[in-house]
Amino acid sequence: MSKVGVNFKIDVTKLDKSRFFVGKKGTYADLTVFVDSEPSQFGDNGMIVEQSTKEERDQGVKLPKIGNATIFWSDAPEFQQPKGDSAPEALPVDDFDDDVPF
């Protein structure tokens, strides 16, 4: 099993507060991230949107992009960033936790 470390940056002002829901330990927003192994021209590996409902997907509703995702580390060859002056150096991850609770 491969592991990938991803940083997320979202514009919280674009979140639709009507989609928030209350859980046992707080108020939550369901988000969806699309990750590509190749970085875009801006260095991002993906985009983040609020999670759509089945009805919205069936109707072809496209939710607005609220943020970006960037891979900072991976042990999977398909997610390795190219080495060179233009690629940011991957951060070392010494103790990647196999017991992440999600």
C-alpha positions in Angstrom: 0.0 0.0 0.0 1.4 3.4 -1.0 1.2 6.6 1.1 1.0 10.1 -0.1 1.3 13.3 2.0 -0.9 16.2 0.7 -1.2 19.8 1.8 -4.5 21.6 1.3 -5.2 25.3 1.0 -8.8 26.4 0.9 -10.5 29.7 0.7 -13.0 29.4 3.6 -15.0 32.4 2.3 -16.1 30.2 -0.6 -17.6 27.5 1.6 -21.3 27.2 1.4 -22.3 27.3 5.1 -25.7 25.7 4.3 -23.8 22.5 3.6 -22.2 22.4 7.1 -23.5 19.8 9.5 -23.1 19.2 13.2 -21.5 16.0 14.4 -20.6 14.6 17.8 -17.4 16.6 18.1 -18.0 19.7 16.1 -19.3 21.3 12.9 -18.1 19.8 9.7 -17.9 20.4 5.9 -17.6 17.5 3.5 -15.0 18.2 0.9 -13.7 16.4 -2.2 -10.2 16.5 -3.5 -9.1 15.5 -7.0 -5.4 14.6 -7.0 -3.2 14.2 -10.1 0.3 12.7 -10.0 1.6 15.5 -12.3 1.7 19.0 -10.9 -0.1 21.8 -12.9 1.7 24.8 -14.3 1.2 26.4 -10.9 2.8 23.5 -9.0 -0.5 22.2 -7.6 -1.5 18.5 -7.8 -5.2 18.9 -7.5 -8.2 20.9 -6.6 -10.8 20.9 -3.8 -14.5 21.4 -4.0 -17.4 20.9 -1.5 -18.8 17.4 -1.8 -21.8 17.2 -4.1 -25.0 15.2 -3.4 -26.0 12.3 -5.7 -28.8 14.5 -7.1 -26.3 17.3 -8.0 -24.0 14.7 -9.7 -27.0 13.3 -11.6 -27.9 16.8 -12.8 -24.3 17.6 -13.8 -24.0 20.4 -11.2 -20.4 21.6 -11.0 -19.5 23.1 -7.6 -16.9 25.9 -7.4 -13.3 25.2 -6.8 -12.5 26.3 -3.2 -8.8 25.4 -3.0 -5.7 23.5 -4.1 -3.9 20.3 -3.1 -0.1 19.8 -3.3 1.7 16.5 -2.8 4.6 17.1 -0.4 5.7 13.5 0.1 5.1 10.0 -1.3 6.5 6.6 -1.3 4.6 5.8 -4.5 6.7 6.2 -7.7 3.7 7.6 -9.6 3.5 10.5 -7.1 7.2 11.3 -7.0 8.0 14.9 -7.9 10.7 15.4 -10.5 14.0 16.6 -9.2 15.5 19.8 -10.5 15.4 23.6 -10.0 11.7 24.0 -10.8 10.4 21.3 -8.5 10.1 22.0 -4.8 12.0 19.7 -2.6 9.9 17.1 -0.8 9.8 17.4 3.0 11.2 14.5 4.9 8.7 12.3 6.7 10.4 10.1 9.2 7.5 8.8 11.2 4.5 8.5 8.9 1.8 7.2 11.2 0.3 4.0 10.0 -2.5 4.3 12.6 -4.1 7.5 11.2 -7.7 7.3 12.4 -9.3 8.1 9.1 
